[in-house]
């Protein structure tokens, strides 16, 4: 069973993840996620749904690199035109629970 966390905003989710040590910005290194998805584990996921504008919808992933143990975040929009290869790969990865 995977855990999903709820925050009022994407910014709040990013603040909480940063406080938990998720400081690396994986959006800047998405090519490596696409090339080597087996090197990554999702340890946190949060979906933010805009109240009125679908363009406000986003997913915030808390990710751990299995290769170098680096922890960080990846933020992906829900809109069809905002999804990229890395976002599709992350959505396909299993979400791992941390206890």
N, C-alpha and C positions, 0 to 999 in steps of 0.2 A: 504494500500500500504506500503510495507516494504522498508526501506532505506538500500542501500548497499554502503559501502565506498570503495574507491580504493586507495591503496598505492603502491609504487614501489616495496616494499619487505615485507615479513612477519615481519622482524625486525622493519620496520618503522610502521607497523600496531600495533605491540606490544608497541612501544614507545608512539604512540598517545593514545592508550588505557590506558596505565599507567598514562599519563598526565591527563586523564579524570577520574582517580580514580579506574581503573580496575587493582588492584594490586595483587589479590589472584590467585594462580596457581591451577586451578581446575583439571589439568591433574594429580596432586598428589592425588586427592580425587574423581577420576572418579567412584569408587564403589558406592558412595552416589548418584551420578547422575543416575546411572543404577537402584539403589534401589528406589529412590524417585524423578523421573523426574518432578513430579508435584510441587516440591519445587524450581524450577528454571525457569527463564525467560531469553530468549535471547533478548538483547537490541541492539546488534551490530553484524553484520556478515561481513566477508571479505573473498573472495575467491581469492587466488593467484595462477595463472597458470604459470608454468614454460614455458619459450620460446621454449626450445628444449627437455627437459627431463621431462616426466610425473612424475618421482619421485620427482620433485621439486614442484609439486602442493600441496596446503594446504588450509585449511579453518581455519580462526581465528574467534572464537566466543567471544564476550563480554557478560558475563553472570552475572545475579544478582540472588542471593539466596533470595527467597521470605521468607524463614524462619528467617534468621538473617541479611538480607539486605547487605550481603557481596558481593562485586563486584570483578570480576576477569576474567581471560581468559582461554580458552581451545583451544588448537591447534591440529588439526587433519589432517593427510595426506590424499590425494585423492586416492592414490593407493589402490587397492582392498586388498592387503595384510597388509596395515597399518591401516585399519579401525577396530575399536574395538566397544564393546557394547555401551559405552558412546557416541562415535561419531555417531553411528546409531541413538541413542535416540535423540541427539541434532539436527540431521538433520531432524527428524520427528516433533520436536517442532515448534510451530508457532513463527515466528520472530515478536517481539513486537516493534512498533514504539515508540520512545520517542520524544515528541515535545517540 
